[in-house]
Amino acid sequence: MSKYLLDRQTVLDVTVNIIPLLMLVFFFILFALYDPYLKNTFMLGMSLFLLIIPFVFLLLLTYAAGRTIEREEEQTD
């Protein structure tokens, strides 16, 4: 058993989700710094909410995929 949670090969397998995560972070920062809704707090809050929820789910999915890949590799070894 390795001392790290995920080994190098597993990290490379799940890096496909890094680009969408970075895109969500970019738009979160963009909406947080530049208010496109002219001080309409409901619309700003809704747009940030609709960026945070997919980010959290994608992060959890990436973690679960990494753990599953790691577990399957340990069983085959």
C-alpha positions as CSV (number, residue, x, y, z in Angstrom):
1,M,0.0,0.0,0.0
2,S,1.4,3.4,-0.9
3,K,1.7,6.2,1.5
4,Y,-0.3,8.5,-0.8
5,L,-4.0,8.3,-1.4
6,L,-3.7,8.1,-5.2
7,D,-0.6,7.0,-7.2
8,R,0.8,8.8,-10.2
9,Q,-1.0,6.7,-12.8
10,T,-4.4,7.2,-11.1
11,V,-3.8,11.0,-10.9
12,L,-3.0,11.0,-14.7
13,D,-6.3,9.1,-15.3
14,V,-8.4,11.6,-13.5
15,T,-6.7,14.8,-14.8
16,V,-9.3,14.8,-17.6
17,N,-11.6,16.6,-15.0
18,I,-9.1,19.3,-14.2
19,I,-10.0,21.4,-17.3
20,P,-13.7,21.6,-16.4
21,L,-12.9,22.4,-12.8
22,L,-10.5,25.2,-13.9
23,M,-13.2,26.6,-16.2
24,L,-15.7,26.6,-13.3
25,V,-13.2,28.4,-11.1
26,F,-12.5,30.9,-13.9
27,F,-16.2,31.8,-14.3
28,F,-16.7,31.9,-10.5
29,I,-13.9,34.5,-10.2
30,L,-15.2,36.3,-13.2
31,F,-18.7,36.6,-11.8
32,A,-17.5,37.4,-8.4
33,L,-15.2,40.3,-9.6
34,Y,-17.3,41.6,-12.4
35,D,-21.1,41.9,-11.7
36,P,-22.8,41.4,-15.0
37,Y,-26.3,41.8,-13.5
38,L,-25.9,45.4,-12.3
39,K,-26.3,44.9,-8.6
40,N,-29.1,42.3,-8.8
41,T,-28.0,40.2,-5.9
42,F,-30.5,37.4,-6.7
43,M,-29.1,36.9,-10.2
44,L,-25.5,37.1,-9.0
45,G,-26.2,34.6,-6.2
46,M,-28.0,32.2,-8.6
47,S,-25.1,32.4,-11.1
48,L,-22.6,31.7,-8.4
49,F,-24.8,28.9,-7.0
50,L,-25.0,27.3,-10.5
51,L,-21.2,27.3,-10.7
52,I,-20.5,26.0,-7.2
53,I,-22.9,23.0,-7.3
54,P,-21.4,21.4,-10.5
55,F,-17.9,22.2,-9.1
56,V,-18.6,20.3,-5.9
57,F,-20.2,17.3,-7.7
58,L,-17.4,17.1,-10.3
59,L,-14.8,17.2,-7.5
60,L,-16.6,14.4,-5.7
61,L,-16.9,12.4,-8.9
62,T,-13.2,12.9,-9.6
63,Y,-12.3,11.7,-6.1
64,A,-14.6,8.7,-6.4
65,A,-13.2,7.8,-9.8
66,G,-9.7,8.0,-8.5
67,R,-10.5,5.8,-5.5
68,T,-12.3,3.2,-7.7
69,I,-9.4,3.1,-10.2
70,E,-6.9,2.7,-7.3
71,R,-9.0,-0.1,-5.7
72,E,-9.3,-2.0,-9.0
73,E,-5.5,-1.7,-9.7
74,E,-4.8,-3.1,-6.2
75,Q,-7.1,-6.1,-6.8
76,T,-5.5,-6.9,-10.1
77,D,-2.0,-6.8,-8.6
